[in-house]
Amino acid sequence: MPSLSDTKVRGAKPRERPYKLFDERGLYLLVTPTGGRLWRLKYRVHRREKLISLGTYPDVPLKRAREKRDEARRLIADDIDPSAERQAKRAALLETFEGVAKEWLELQSKSLAPETISILGTRLKSALYPYLGSRPVAAITAQELLAALRRIEARGRHETAHRVRALAGRVLRYAVATGRAQHDVAADLRDALAPVKSRNFASVTDPVRVGELLRAIDGYYGNPVTMLALKLAPLVFVRPGELRAAEWSEFDLANAEWRIPGARMKMGEPHIVPLARQAVAILRELQPFDRGGRYLFPSLRTRERPMSNNTINAALRRLGYASDEQTAHGFRSMASTLLNEQGFPPDVIELQLAHSERNKVRAAYNKAQRLPERRKMMQAWADYLDGLRAGKQVAPSVVDAAPTSTP
């Protein structure tokens, strides 16, 4: 009879030193001083004694530990080392599309925002892993990848199909770079998918209608924190994910600055948002709601998470603005369009929008020299919005935010 039972395993308490509770046929439970309960199997193969891990209790209950022991012993009976077999399977997994993709995604997590990593991971899991995940990455053909993309197109998601093709290409190019594939077959499919008409995020850009929108926001009668998020959005025009996950530790109200760490930015670079007087006033109005929490705009369910990525869009719908009229992301288009129309330096606008700057010399110059111009522009923009809210057609002052000479 086996010497272990569920009751005995469940009741195993930590001691000053690790100790073992033996079952039979080499299986035992190692109990650590920190309370860990680890399944181990001692066995002999090729006249050598070896040891492998079979998991951790309670994730692996006693019954499953015995099943894993029996699976290992069947390999031993066939003169196969279970440890070597496990290592071979792990090595083979690293050669599959899923293995390479997970490795690539882990590498990207060091520079991309968590929200971006989550989106990429979801696309891989839903659109590519079910059809290509277990395939050796070097053996994947363009026709196999196209078949997976056609499934997306069949649901009418043509833009998603293009995004998934591009994502597959990034993984395959990484496989080529690491010597696990010879060619990026996604590149061969560039013209194989139905074309997608480019579209912008819906945004109100007519000055009169912008004023109407701002007045509607002032009259929002829902959750007060959501209302303040709506009021702040056009003043800072950051991406919705950057706004909803904003943390109090990122703000310096005394110096009127919001410094967003690179880990939360789409491009992976830290970003500074100069705060106009109106933005600082909204943040001070928001402070009594924080109750020592981490987020400016916490979820209604728990203060440990930020508000849903749909909260601001839902509030806009509640105000009567349809998804093809105004979105949370559309505040960026609003600012970009109107600031450009008013003659602000395009470089300053693009820098404040945190769009990537491909010219390294210009990027370095921007970071070092253009913050004063951005401060003036952000204050002029806030004053301009106040004018539109009051029904005035007053252009923001461009004089103080004129471009400086560039190298």
C-alpha positions as CSV (number, residue, x, y, z in Angstrom):
1,M,0.0,0.0,0.0
2,P,1.2,3.5,-0.7
3,S,2.4,5.4,2.3
4,L,0.9,8.8,1.4
5,S,-2.7,9.9,1.4
6,D,-4.4,13.2,0.5
7,T,-4.9,13.9,4.2
8,K,-1.2,13.4,5.0
9,V,0.0,15.5,2.0
10,R,-2.5,18.3,2.8
11,G,-1.4,18.3,6.5
12,A,2.3,18.4,5.8
13,K,3.8,21.3,7.8
14,P,7.1,23.1,7.3
15,R,10.0,22.3,9.6
16,E,13.3,24.0,10.3
17,R,14.9,21.8,7.6
18,P,13.5,20.2,4.4
19,Y,12.1,16.7,4.8
20,K,10.6,14.0,2.6
21,L,7.4,12.1,2.7
22,F,7.7,8.9,0.6
23,D,5.0,7.3,-1.4
24,E,6.2,4.3,-3.5
25,R,8.3,3.5,-6.6
26,G,10.5,6.5,-6.2
27,L,7.9,9.1,-5.7
28,Y,8.1,11.5,-2.7
29,L,7.0,14.9,-1.5
30,L,9.7,17.3,-0.5
31,V,8.5,19.8,2.2
32,T,10.6,23.0,2.4
33,P,11.0,25.3,5.4
34,T,9.1,28.0,3.6
35,G,6.1,25.7,3.2
36,G,6.7,24.5,-0.4
37,R,5.4,21.0,-1.2
38,L,7.3,19.6,-4.2
39,W,6.8,16.3,-6.0
40,R,10.0,14.5,-6.8
41,L,10.8,11.2,-8.6
42,K,14.0,9.3,-7.9
43,Y,14.8,6.7,-10.6
44,R,17.7,4.8,-12.2
45,V,18.5,4.7,-15.9
46,H,21.6,3.5,-17.5
47,R,22.8,2.5,-14.0
48,R,22.8,6.1,-12.9
49,E,20.5,7.5,-10.2
50,K,18.6,10.6,-11.3
51,L,15.9,13.0,-10.0
52,I,13.2,14.9,-11.8
53,S,10.4,17.3,-10.6
54,L,6.8,16.3,-11.1
55,G,5.3,19.6,-10.0
56,T,4.1,21.4,-6.9
57,Y,1.2,20.5,-4.5
58,P,-1.7,21.5,-4.6
59,D,-1.4,22.4,-8.3
60,V,-0.5,18.7,-8.8
61,P,-2.5,16.6,-6.4
62,L,-1.4,13.2,-5.2
63,K,-3.4,11.3,-7.9
64,R,-1.8,13.3,-10.7
65,A,1.7,13.0,-9.2
66,R,1.3,9.2,-9.3
67,E,0.1,9.3,-12.9
68,K,3.1,11.4,-13.9
69,R,5.4,8.9,-12.0
70,D,3.8,6.0,-14.0
71,E,4.3,7.9,-17.3
72,A,8.0,8.5,-16.4
73,R,8.5,4.8,-15.4
74,R,7.0,3.6,-18.7
75,L,9.7,5.7,-20.5
76,I,12.3,4.1,-18.3
77,A,11.1,0.7,-19.2
78,D,11.7,1.6,-22.8
79,D,15.3,2.6,-21.9
80,I,14.4,6.4,-22.3
81,D,15.6,8.9,-19.7
82,P,12.5,11.0,-18.7
83,S,14.7,14.0,-17.9
84,A,16.3,13.8,-21.4
85,E,12.9,13.4,-23.0
86,R,11.6,16.5,-21.2
87,Q,14.6,18.5,-22.3
88,A,14.1,17.4,-25.9
89,K,10.5,18.4,-25.8
90,R,11.4,21.8,-24.4
91,A,14.0,22.3,-27.1
92,A,11.4,21.3,-29.8
93,L,8.9,23.8,-28.4
94,L,11.4,26.6,-28.8
95,E,11.5,25.7,-32.5
96,T,7.7,26.0,-33.0
97,F,6.0,29.1,-34.0
98,E,4.4,29.5,-30.6
99,G,7.7,29.0,-28.8
100,V,9.4,31.6,-31.0
101,A,6.5,34.0,-30.6
102,K,6.5,33.8,-26.8
103,E,10.2,34.4,-26.8
104,W,9.8,37.4,-29.1
105,L,6.9,38.8,-27.0
106,E,9.0,38.5,-23.8
107,L,11.7,40.5,-25.5
108,Q,9.2,43.2,-26.6
109,S,7.9,43.5,-23.1
110,K,11.1,45.3,-22.1
111,S,10.3,48.2,-24.4
112,L,6.6,48.3,-25.1
113,A,3.7,49.3,-22.9
114,P,2.0,46.4,-21.0
115,E,-1.3,47.2,-22.8
116,T,0.4,46.8,-26.2
117,I,2.0,43.5,-25.1
118,S,-1.5,42.3,-24.0
119,I,-3.0,43.2,-27.4
120,L,-0.2,41.4,-29.3
121,G,-0.5,38.4,-27.0
122,T,-4.2,38.2,-27.6
123,R,-3.8,38.3,-31.3
124,L,-1.3,35.6,-31.3
125,K,-3.4,33.3,-29.1
126,S,-6.7,33.8,-31.0
127,A,-5.5,34.1,-34.6
128,L,-2.2,32.3,-35.0
129,Y,-1.5,29.7,-32.2
130,P,-4.6,27.5,-33.0
131,Y,-3.4,27.0,-36.6
132,L,0.4,27.5,-36.6
133,G,1.4,27.3,-32.9
134,S,2.6,23.7,-32.9
135,R,4.3,23.9,-36.3
136,P,8.1,24.1,-36.6
137,V,8.7,27.7,-37.4
138,A,11.1,26.8,-40.2
139,A,8.5,24.7,-41.9
140,I,5.6,27.2,-42.1
141,T,4.6,28.0,-45.6
142,A,3.0,31.1,-47.0
143,Q,-0.1,29.1,-47.8
144,E,-0.5,27.9,-44.2
145,L,-0.3,31.5,-42.9
146,L,-2.7,32.7,-45.6
147,A,-5.2,30.1,-44.6
148,A,-5.2,31.4,-41.0
149,L,-5.6,35.0,-42.3
150,R,-8.5,34.0,-44.6
151,R,-10.4,32.8,-41.5
152,I,-10.1,36.4,-40.1
153,E,-11.2,37.9,-43.4
154,A,-14.2,35.5,-43.6
155,R,-15.5,37.3,-40.4
156,G,-15.3,40.6,-42.2
157,R,-12.2,41.7,-40.1
158,H,-10.0,42.8,-43.0
159,E,-8.0,45.4,-41.0
160,T,-7.4,42.8,-38.3
161,A,-6.1,40.3,-41.0
162,H,-3.6,42.9,-42.1
163,R,-2.5,43.5,-38.5
164,V,-2.1,39.8,-37.8
165,R,-0.1,39.3,-41.0
166,A,2.3,42.1,-39.9
167,L,2.5,40.5,-36.4
168,A,3.3,37.1,-37.9
169,G,6.0,38.8,-40.0
170,R,7.6,40.3,-36.9
171,V,7.8,36.9,-35.2
172,L,9.1,35.2,-38.4
173,R,11.8,37.8,-38.9
174,Y,12.9,37.2,-35.3
175,A,13.0,33.5,-36.1
176,V,15.3,34.3,-39.1
177,A,17.5,36.5,-37.0
178,T,17.9,33.8,-34.4
179,G,18.7,31.1,-36.9
180,R,15.4,29.1,-36.6
181,A,13.9,30.0,-40.0
182,Q,15.2,30.9,-43.4
183,H,12.6,33.2,-44.7
184,D,9.7,35.5,-43.5
185,V,6.8,34.0,-45.5
186,A,4.5,36.8,-44.2
187,A,6.3,39.1,-46.6
188,D,5.1,37.0,-49.5
189,L,1.5,37.7,-48.6
190,R,1.7,41.5,-48.7
191,D,-0.7,41.7,-51.7
192,A,-2.7,38.6,-51.0
193,L,-5.2,40.1,-48.6
194,A,-8.2,42.4,-49.4
195,P,-7.1,46.0,-49.2
196,V,-8.3,48.1,-46.3
197,K,-9.3,51.8,-46.6
198,S,-7.4,53.8,-44.1
199,R,-9.6,55.5,-41.4
200,N,-9.0,57.9,-38.6
201,F,-10.4,57.7,-35.1
202,A,-13.7,59.6,-35.1
203,S,-13.2,63.2,-33.9
204,V,-15.0,66.5,-33.8
205,T,-12.7,69.1,-35.4
206,D,-15.0,71.9,-36.3
207,P,-14.4,74.7,-33.7
208,V,-18.1,75.4,-33.2
209,R,-18.9,71.7,-32.6
210,V,-15.8,71.4,-30.3
211,G,-17.3,74.1,-28.2
212,E,-20.6,72.2,-28.1
213,L,-18.8,69.0,-27.1
214,L,-16.9,70.8,-24.2
215,R,-20.2,72.2,-22.9
216,A,-21.8,68.8,-23.1
217,I,-18.9,67.4,-21.0
218,D,-19.4,70.1,-18.5
219,G,-23.0,68.9,-18.1
220,Y,-22.1,65.3,-17.7
221,Y,-24.2,63.9,-14.8
222,G,-22.5,60.4,-14.4
223,N,-19.7,59.4,-12.1
224,P,-17.7,62.5,-11.1
225,V,-14.3,60.8,-11.7
226,T,-15.4,59.9,-15.2
227,M,-16.5,63.5,-15.8
228,L,-13.1,64.7,-14.7
229,A,-11.4,62.2,-17.0
230,L,-13.5,63.6,-19.9
231,K,-12.5,67.1,-19.0
232,L,-8.8,66.3,-18.8
233,A,-8.7,64.3,-22.1
234,P,-8.8,67.2,-24.6
235,L,-6.3,69.2,-22.5
236,V,-3.6,66.6,-22.5
237,F,-4.6,64.6,-25.7
238,V,-2.6,61.5,-24.7
239,R,-3.6,58.0,-25.9
240,P,-6.7,56.6,-24.0
241,G,-4.6,53.9,-22.4
242,E,-2.1,56.4,-21.1
243,L,-4.8,58.5,-19.6
244,R,-6.9,55.8,-17.9
245,A,-3.9,54.2,-16.3
246,A,-2.4,57.5,-15.1
247,E,-0.8,57.2,-11.6
248,W,-0.5,60.0,-9.0
249,S,3.2,59.2,-8.7
250,E,3.7,60.5,-12.3
251,F,2.5,64.0,-11.6
252,D,4.3,67.1,-10.3
253,L,1.6,69.6,-9.9
254,A,3.9,72.2,-8.4
255,N,5.9,72.2,-11.7
256,A,2.8,71.5,-13.8
257,E,4.2,68.3,-15.4
258,W,3.0,64.8,-16.1
259,R,5.9,62.4,-16.7
260,I,4.7,59.1,-18.2
261,P,7.3,56.3,-17.9
262,G,8.4,54.6,-21.1
263,A,6.8,51.3,-19.9
264,R,3.4,52.8,-20.4
265,M,4.0,54.5,-23.7
266,K,3.3,52.9,-27.1
267,M,6.8,53.7,-28.4
268,G,8.5,52.7,-25.1
269,E,10.0,56.1,-24.5
270,P,9.2,58.4,-21.5
271,H,6.9,61.3,-22.3
272,I,6.4,64.7,-20.7
273,V,3.0,66.4,-20.8
274,P,3.2,70.0,-19.7
275,L,0.1,70.8,-17.8
276,A,-1.9,74.0,-18.5
277,R,-3.4,75.9,-15.5
278,Q,-6.8,74.4,-16.5
279,A,-5.4,70.8,-16.4
280,V,-3.8,71.4,-12.9
281,A,-7.1,72.7,-11.7
282,I,-8.9,69.5,-12.8
283,L,-6.3,67.4,-11.1
284,R,-6.6,69.3,-7.9
285,E,-10.4,68.8,-8.1
286,L,-9.7,65.1,-8.6
287,Q,-7.4,64.7,-5.6
288,P,-10.2,64.4,-2.9
289,F,-11.4,61.3,-4.8
290,D,-8.1,59.4,-4.6
291,R,-8.3,58.2,-1.0
292,G,-4.6,57.2,-1.1
293,G,-5.1,55.1,-4.2
294,R,-2.6,54.5,-7.0
295,Y,-4.7,55.5,-10.0
296,L,-6.2,58.9,-10.9
297,F,-9.1,57.1,-12.5
298,P,-9.6,53.7,-10.7
299,S,-12.1,51.1,-11.8
300,L,-15.5,51.4,-10.3
301,R,-15.1,47.8,-9.0
302,T,-11.7,47.9,-7.4
303,R,-9.2,50.7,-6.8
304,E,-6.4,48.2,-7.6
305,R,-7.0,48.6,-11.3
306,P,-7.6,51.6,-13.6
307,M,-10.9,52.3,-15.3
308,S,-12.0,50.2,-18.2
309,N,-10.7,51.1,-21.6
310,N,-14.3,51.7,-22.7
311,T,-15.3,54.0,-19.9
312,I,-14.6,57.3,-21.7
313,N,-16.2,56.1,-24.9
314,A,-19.3,54.9,-23.0
315,A,-19.5,58.4,-21.4
316,L,-19.3,60.0,-24.8
317,R,-22.1,57.8,-26.0
318,R,-24.1,58.8,-23.0
319,L,-23.6,62.5,-24.0
320,G,-25.1,61.6,-27.4
321,Y,-21.9,61.3,-29.5
322,A,-21.9,58.2,-31.6
323,S,-18.8,56.1,-32.3
324,D,-18.5,57.7,-35.8
325,E,-18.6,61.2,-34.3
326,Q,-16.1,61.3,-31.3
327,T,-14.0,58.7,-29.5
328,A,-11.6,58.9,-26.6
329,H,-8.7,58.6,-29.1
330,G,-10.3,61.3,-31.2
331,F,-9.2,64.0,-28.8
332,R,-5.7,63.5,-30.3
333,S,-7.0,64.1,-33.8
334,M,-8.9,67.2,-32.5
335,A,-5.8,68.7,-31.1
336,S,-3.6,67.8,-34.0
337,T,-6.0,69.2,-36.6
338,L,-6.8,72.5,-34.8
339,L,-3.2,73.2,-33.6
340,N,-1.9,72.7,-37.2
341,E,-4.7,74.9,-38.6
342,Q,-3.7,77.6,-36.1
343,G,-0.1,77.5,-37.3
344,F,1.7,75.9,-34.4
345,P,5.0,74.2,-35.4
346,P,4.3,70.7,-36.7
347,D,7.4,69.4,-35.0
348,V,6.2,70.6,-31.7
349,I,2.7,69.2,-32.2
350,E,4.1,65.8,-33.3
351,L,6.4,65.7,-30.3
352,Q,3.6,66.4,-27.9
353,L,1.5,63.7,-29.6
354,A,4.5,61.3,-28.8
355,H,4.7,60.1,-32.4
356,S,7.9,58.3,-33.2
357,E,10.7,60.5,-34.5
358,R,12.8,58.4,-36.9
359,N,15.6,61.0,-37.3
360,K,17.8,60.4,-34.3
361,V,19.5,63.8,-34.5
362,R,16.1,65.6,-34.6
363,A,14.8,63.3,-31.8
364,A,17.7,64.2,-29.5
365,Y,17.2,67.9,-30.3
366,N,13.5,67.7,-29.6
367,K,14.0,66.1,-26.2
368,A,16.6,68.6,-25.2
369,Q,15.2,71.9,-26.6
370,R,11.5,71.9,-27.3
371,L,9.9,71.6,-23.9
372,P,9.5,75.4,-23.4
373,E,7.7,75.6,-26.7
374,R,5.4,72.7,-25.8
375,R,4.6,74.4,-22.4
376,K,3.5,77.6,-24.2
377,M,1.5,75.6,-26.8
378,M,-0.3,73.5,-24.2
379,Q,-1.4,76.6,-22.3
380,A,-2.4,78.4,-25.5
381,W,-4.4,75.3,-26.4
382,A,-6.2,75.2,-23.1
383,D,-7.1,78.9,-23.4
384,Y,-8.4,78.3,-26.9
385,L,-10.6,75.5,-25.7
386,D,-12.0,77.8,-23.0
387,G,-12.9,80.3,-25.7
388,L,-14.6,77.6,-27.8
389,R,-16.5,76.5,-24.7
390,A,-17.7,80.1,-24.2
391,G,-18.8,80.2,-27.8
392,K,-16.0,82.4,-29.0
393,Q,-14.0,81.9,-32.2
394,V,-10.6,82.9,-30.8
395,A,-7.4,81.4,-32.2
396,P,-4.7,80.3,-29.7
397,S,-1.7,82.5,-29.6
398,V,1.0,81.1,-31.8
399,V,3.4,84.0,-31.2
400,D,4.8,82.6,-27.9
401,A,5.1,79.1,-29.3
402,A,7.0,80.0,-32.5
403,P,9.5,77.4,-33.6
404,T,13.1,77.9,-32.7
405,S,15.9,77.2,-35.2
406,T,16.8,73.6,-35.7
407,P,20.2,72.2,-36.5
